Amino acid sequence: MSSNRTGQNFPGPIGTGMDLMAGCIKKKEAGFSLIESLLSLFLCGLLLSLSGYGYNQLLPRYQLEGATQHLNSDFQLARMKAIGQNCYYRIQFFPKENYYFLERESMTANSRWPGSQEGLPRKFKEKDNPYYLPGVELESRSINPVFSPRGTAVGTTIILRNSSGRKIITLSTQGRVKVQEG
């Protein structure tokens, strides 16, 4: 043990810098006080409640965007299948039942339609369906779009809506898709 200039004993040799720290050593604090803990919990709860409110307001908009993206990608899928398999494809819409599906032309009959359904039906209101988007409705359509092996299409307009608004999806005869707010 060494002593500093005031005569107090402390661990460490004189002149190493530890003698200067001897008067600065304080009792170690054990943690946060009860008031600090309650204040931090209150602020965390406030932030979570505000973010939850914002999320619930944005959810219908995201669901409508998701339905629009599904429909857009299915237009492109039907067009690419028509070109790749050198046959006609169409998307059959059922606005009252709120679903649609891809259909390949019938090769056996004199008429192309009805054809054979390809893949799952896209049902927005059925929970077991991977295309489940609650609240989104297929409001209307002008005609069922048909895609030719040359990549052209019979144009159509489809309207999707929910509580956040409407999307008007227009398919041109060249196969281009245009999405507008409605």
Short mmCIF file of the C-alpha atoms (twelve columns), coordinates in Angstrom:
data_MODEL
# 
_entry.id   MODEL 
# 
loop_
_atom_site.group_PDB 
_atom_site.id 
_atom_site.type_symbol 
_atom_site.label_atom_id 
_atom_site.label_alt_id 
_atom_site.label_comp_id 
_atom_site.label_asym_id 
_atom_site.label_seq_id 
_atom_site.Cartn_x 
_atom_site.Cartn_y 
_atom_site.Cartn_z 
_atom_site.pdbx_PDB_model_num 
ATOM 1   C CA . MET A 1   0.000   0.000   0.000   1 
ATOM 2   C CA . SER A 2   1.120   3.502   -0.772  1 
ATOM 3   C CA . SER A 3   -0.071  6.802   0.540   1 
ATOM 4   C CA . ASN A 4   -0.799  9.985   -1.368  1 
ATOM 5   C CA . ARG A 5   0.084   13.537  -0.408  1 
ATOM 6   C CA . THR A 6   -2.859  13.785  1.982   1 
ATOM 7   C CA . GLY A 7   -1.765  10.691  3.855   1 
ATOM 8   C CA . GLN A 8   -4.556  8.388   2.679   1 
ATOM 9   C CA . ASN A 9   -3.690  4.807   1.792   1 
ATOM 10  C CA . PHE A 10  -4.665  3.451   -1.628  1 
ATOM 11  C CA . PRO A 11  -3.619  0.538   -3.820  1 
ATOM 12  C CA . GLY A 12  -0.900  1.268   -6.384  1 
ATOM 13  C CA . PRO A 13  2.545   2.828   -6.449  1 
ATOM 14  C CA . ILE A 14  3.144   6.574   -6.253  1 
ATOM 15  C CA . GLY A 15  3.696   8.335   -9.562  1 
ATOM 16  C CA . THR A 16  1.758   5.880   -11.775 1 
ATOM 17  C CA . GLY A 17  -1.378  8.029   -12.045 1 
ATOM 18  C CA . MET A 18  -3.356  5.887   -9.670  1 
ATOM 19  C CA . ASP A 19  -2.543  8.272   -6.853  1 
ATOM 20  C CA . LEU A 20  -4.486  11.035  -8.667  1 
ATOM 21  C CA . MET A 21  -7.575  8.804   -9.020  1 
ATOM 22  C CA . ALA A 22  -7.765  8.056   -5.335  1 
ATOM 23  C CA . GLY A 23  -9.866  11.108  -4.556  1 
ATOM 24  C CA . CYS A 24  -12.135 10.606  -7.619  1 
ATOM 25  C CA . ILE A 25  -13.367 7.090   -6.870  1 
ATOM 26  C CA . LYS A 26  -17.113 7.166   -6.258  1 
ATOM 27  C CA . LYS A 27  -19.637 4.616   -5.220  1 
ATOM 28  C CA . LYS A 28  -20.787 2.607   -8.295  1 
ATOM 29  C CA . GLU A 29  -24.416 3.272   -9.223  1 
ATOM 30  C CA . ALA A 30  -26.559 0.131   -9.377  1 
ATOM 31  C CA . GLY A 31  -28.848 0.991   -12.373 1 
ATOM 32  C CA . PHE A 32  -31.888 3.040   -13.338 1 
ATOM 33  C CA . SER A 33  -34.306 4.520   -10.869 1 
ATOM 34  C CA . LEU A 34  -37.963 3.564   -10.824 1 
ATOM 35  C CA . ILE A 35  -39.012 6.883   -12.372 1 
ATOM 36  C CA . GLU A 36  -36.541 6.500   -15.242 1 
ATOM 37  C CA . SER A 37  -37.771 2.965   -15.955 1 
ATOM 38  C CA . LEU A 38  -41.447 3.999   -15.914 1 
ATOM 39  C CA . LEU A 39  -40.762 6.962   -18.186 1 
ATOM 40  C CA . SER A 40  -38.938 4.801   -20.734 1 
ATOM 41  C CA . LEU A 41  -41.758 2.205   -20.687 1 
ATOM 42  C CA . PHE A 42  -44.336 4.953   -21.204 1 
ATOM 43  C CA . LEU A 43  -42.417 6.374   -24.198 1 
ATOM 44  C CA . CYS A 44  -42.021 2.915   -25.771 1 
ATOM 45  C CA . GLY A 45  -45.741 2.244   -25.379 1 
ATOM 46  C CA . LEU A 46  -46.603 5.600   -26.899 1 
ATOM 47  C CA . LEU A 47  -44.387 4.960   -29.933 1 
ATOM 48  C CA . LEU A 48  -45.849 1.463   -30.436 1 
ATOM 49  C CA . SER A 49  -49.426 2.725   -30.273 1 
ATOM 50  C CA . LEU A 50  -48.730 5.477   -32.810 1 
ATOM 51  C CA . SER A 51  -46.983 3.102   -35.202 1 
ATOM 52  C CA . GLY A 52  -49.807 0.544   -34.895 1 
ATOM 53  C CA . TYR A 53  -52.354 3.205   -35.810 1 
ATOM 54  C CA . GLY A 54  -50.346 4.205   -38.870 1 
ATOM 55  C CA . TYR A 55  -49.933 0.586   -39.951 1 
ATOM 56  C CA . ASN A 56  -53.689 -0.043  -39.807 1 
ATOM 57  C CA . GLN A 57  -54.284 3.032   -41.964 1 
ATOM 58  C CA . LEU A 58  -51.772 1.858   -44.602 1 
ATOM 59  C CA . LEU A 59  -52.790 -1.809  -44.763 1 
ATOM 60  C CA . PRO A 60  -55.748 -1.384  -47.189 1 
ATOM 61  C CA . ARG A 61  -53.551 0.614   -49.562 1 
ATOM 62  C CA . TYR A 62  -50.900 -2.116  -49.557 1 
ATOM 63  C CA . GLN A 63  -53.547 -4.771  -50.183 1 
ATOM 64  C CA . LEU A 64  -54.883 -2.867  -53.200 1 
ATOM 65  C CA . GLU A 65  -51.332 -2.415  -54.514 1 
ATOM 66  C CA . GLY A 66  -50.730 -6.162  -54.055 1 
ATOM 67  C CA . ALA A 67  -53.865 -7.084  -56.003 1 
ATOM 68  C CA . THR A 68  -52.842 -4.691  -58.784 1 
ATOM 69  C CA . GLN A 69  -49.375 -6.259  -58.964 1 
ATOM 70  C CA . HIS A 70  -50.867 -9.779  -59.039 1 
ATOM 71  C CA . LEU A 71  -53.123 -8.813  -61.927 1 
ATOM 72  C CA . ASN A 72  -50.330 -7.071  -63.807 1 
ATOM 73  C CA . SER A 73  -48.017 -10.082 -63.457 1 
ATOM 74  C CA . ASP A 74  -50.814 -12.436 -64.561 1 
ATOM 75  C CA . PHE A 75  -51.305 -10.329 -67.705 1 
ATOM 76  C CA . GLN A 76  -47.617 -10.719 -68.457 1 
ATOM 77  C CA . LEU A 77  -47.715 -14.443 -67.612 1 
ATOM 78  C CA . ALA A 78  -50.627 -15.080 -69.976 1 
ATOM 79  C CA . ARG A 79  -48.901 -13.116 -72.731 1 
ATOM 80  C CA . MET A 80  -45.605 -14.994 -72.316 1 
ATOM 81  C CA . LYS A 81  -47.358 -18.380 -72.209 1 
ATOM 82  C CA . ALA A 82  -49.268 -17.530 -75.398 1 
ATOM 83  C CA . ILE A 83  -46.037 -16.646 -77.174 1 
ATOM 84  C CA . GLY A 84  -44.010 -19.534 -75.712 1 
ATOM 85  C CA . GLN A 85  -46.586 -22.261 -76.352 1 
ATOM 86  C CA . ASN A 86  -47.885 -20.806 -79.634 1 
ATOM 87  C CA . CYS A 87  -51.527 -20.859 -78.569 1 
ATOM 88  C CA . TYR A 88  -54.162 -18.455 -77.300 1 
ATOM 89  C CA . TYR A 89  -54.560 -17.651 -73.606 1 
ATOM 90  C CA . ARG A 90  -57.141 -15.579 -71.827 1 
ATOM 91  C CA . ILE A 91  -57.890 -14.406 -68.332 1 
ATOM 92  C CA . GLN A 92  -61.440 -15.232 -67.315 1 
ATOM 93  C CA . PHE A 93  -62.878 -12.704 -64.818 1 
ATOM 94  C CA . PHE A 94  -65.825 -13.227 -62.486 1 
ATOM 95  C CA . PRO A 95  -66.513 -9.847  -60.804 1 
ATOM 96  C CA . LYS A 96  -69.538 -11.009 -58.807 1 
ATOM 97  C CA . GLU A 97  -67.622 -13.926 -57.290 1 
ATOM 98  C CA . ASN A 98  -64.493 -11.750 -56.978 1 
ATOM 99  C CA . TYR A 99  -61.941 -14.003 -58.678 1 
ATOM 100 C CA . TYR A 100 -60.229 -14.747 -61.992 1 
ATOM 101 C CA . PHE A 101 -58.074 -17.451 -63.562 1 
ATOM 102 C CA . LEU A 102 -55.826 -18.135 -66.562 1 
ATOM 103 C CA . GLU A 103 -57.264 -20.261 -69.328 1 
ATOM 104 C CA . ARG A 104 -55.564 -21.978 -72.277 1 
ATOM 105 C CA . GLU A 105 -57.433 -22.402 -75.543 1 
ATOM 106 C CA . SER A 106 -59.170 -25.700 -76.243 1 
ATOM 107 C CA . MET A 107 -57.485 -27.651 -79.009 1 
ATOM 108 C CA . THR A 108 -60.183 -30.303 -79.356 1 
ATOM 109 C CA . ALA A 109 -63.356 -28.380 -80.151 1 
ATOM 110 C CA . ASN A 110 -64.288 -26.119 -83.058 1 
ATOM 111 C CA . SER A 111 -64.211 -23.171 -80.688 1 
ATOM 112 C CA . ARG A 112 -61.233 -22.060 -78.621 1 
ATOM 113 C CA . TRP A 113 -63.301 -21.387 -75.515 1 
ATOM 114 C CA . PRO A 114 -63.969 -22.721 -72.930 1 
ATOM 115 C CA . GLY A 115 -60.412 -23.892 -72.550 1 
ATOM 116 C CA . SER A 116 -58.507 -25.547 -69.751 1 
ATOM 117 C CA . GLN A 117 -57.775 -23.664 -66.547 1 
ATOM 118 C CA . GLU A 118 -54.087 -23.188 -65.743 1 
ATOM 119 C CA . GLY A 119 -52.942 -22.831 -62.146 1 
ATOM 120 C CA . LEU A 120 -54.985 -21.795 -59.145 1 
ATOM 121 C CA . PRO A 121 -57.937 -19.432 -59.421 1 
ATOM 122 C CA . ARG A 122 -57.022 -16.032 -58.019 1 
ATOM 123 C CA . LYS A 123 -59.597 -15.576 -55.252 1 
ATOM 124 C CA . PHE A 124 -59.153 -12.415 -53.216 1 
ATOM 125 C CA . LYS A 125 -61.584 -13.364 -50.430 1 
ATOM 126 C CA . GLU A 126 -60.692 -17.013 -49.779 1 
ATOM 127 C CA . LYS A 127 -58.290 -17.366 -46.830 1 
ATOM 128 C CA . ASP A 128 -56.704 -20.605 -48.055 1 
ATOM 129 C CA . ASN A 129 -55.859 -19.084 -51.439 1 
ATOM 130 C CA . PRO A 130 -52.350 -17.614 -51.846 1 
ATOM 131 C CA . TYR A 131 -53.952 -14.585 -53.537 1 
ATOM 132 C CA . TYR A 132 -56.018 -13.760 -50.427 1 
ATOM 133 C CA . LEU A 133 -56.318 -9.983  -50.043 1 
ATOM 134 C CA . PRO A 134 -59.243 -9.126  -47.753 1 
ATOM 135 C CA . GLY A 135 -61.257 -6.072  -48.665 1 
ATOM 136 C CA . VAL A 136 -60.139 -5.964  -52.312 1 
ATOM 137 C CA . GLU A 137 -62.977 -6.312  -54.801 1 
ATOM 138 C CA . LEU A 138 -62.989 -6.883  -58.530 1 
ATOM 139 C CA . GLU A 139 -65.451 -4.131  -59.362 1 
ATOM 140 C CA . SER A 140 -65.829 -4.541  -63.118 1 
ATOM 141 C CA . ARG A 141 -64.211 -5.477  -66.380 1 
ATOM 142 C CA . SER A 142 -64.989 -4.584  -69.968 1 
ATOM 143 C CA . ILE A 143 -64.178 -7.971  -71.592 1 
ATOM 144 C CA . ASN A 144 -61.968 -10.955 -70.818 1 
ATOM 145 C CA . PRO A 145 -58.529 -10.292 -72.328 1 
ATOM 146 C CA . VAL A 146 -57.265 -12.773 -74.917 1 
ATOM 147 C CA . PHE A 147 -53.545 -13.068 -75.723 1 
ATOM 148 C CA . SER A 148 -52.456 -14.310 -79.153 1 
ATOM 149 C CA . PRO A 149 -49.290 -16.277 -80.015 1 
ATOM 150 C CA . ARG A 150 -47.914 -13.105 -81.635 1 
ATOM 151 C CA . GLY A 151 -47.979 -11.227 -78.318 1 
ATOM 152 C CA . THR A 152 -50.944 -8.993  -79.074 1 
ATOM 153 C CA . ALA A 153 -54.014 -8.857  -76.877 1 
ATOM 154 C CA . VAL A 154 -57.666 -7.986  -76.951 1 
ATOM 155 C CA . GLY A 155 -57.565 -4.910  -74.745 1 
ATOM 156 C CA . THR A 156 -59.641 -4.510  -71.611 1 
ATOM 157 C CA . THR A 157 -60.125 -2.348  -68.554 1 
ATOM 158 C CA . ILE A 158 -60.404 -3.819  -65.067 1 
ATOM 159 C CA . ILE A 159 -61.287 -1.895  -61.908 1 
ATOM 160 C CA . LEU A 160 -60.117 -3.018  -58.459 1 
ATOM 161 C CA . ARG A 161 -61.247 -1.236  -55.297 1 
ATOM 162 C CA . ASN A 162 -61.221 -1.323  -51.530 1 
ATOM 163 C CA . SER A 163 -61.564 1.170   -48.662 1 
ATOM 164 C CA . SER A 164 -58.390 3.027   -49.683 1 
ATOM 165 C CA . GLY A 165 -59.504 3.768   -53.252 1 
ATOM 166 C CA . ARG A 166 -59.713 2.357   -56.765 1 
ATOM 167 C CA . LYS A 167 -57.201 1.203   -59.359 1 
ATOM 168 C CA . ILE A 168 -58.078 1.222   -63.042 1 
ATOM 169 C CA . ILE A 169 -55.938 -1.260  -64.962 1 
ATOM 170 C CA . THR A 170 -55.972 -0.912  -68.739 1 
ATOM 171 C CA . LEU A 171 -54.508 -3.510  -71.091 1 
ATOM 172 C CA . SER A 172 -53.744 -2.219  -74.591 1 
ATOM 173 C CA . THR A 173 -53.850 -4.277  -77.799 1 
ATOM 174 C CA . GLN A 174 -50.038 -4.356  -77.810 1 
ATOM 175 C CA . GLY A 175 -50.056 -6.045  -74.384 1 
ATOM 176 C CA . ARG A 176 -48.977 -2.992  -72.394 1 
ATOM 177 C CA . VAL A 177 -50.476 -2.473  -68.956 1 
ATOM 178 C CA . LYS A 178 -51.352 0.958   -67.581 1 
ATOM 179 C CA . VAL A 179 -52.414 1.473   -63.950 1 
ATOM 180 C CA . GLN A 180 -54.247 4.628   -62.852 1 
ATOM 181 C CA . GLU A 181 -55.706 5.851   -59.595 1 
ATOM 182 C CA . GLY A 182 -59.462 5.945   -59.848 1 
# 
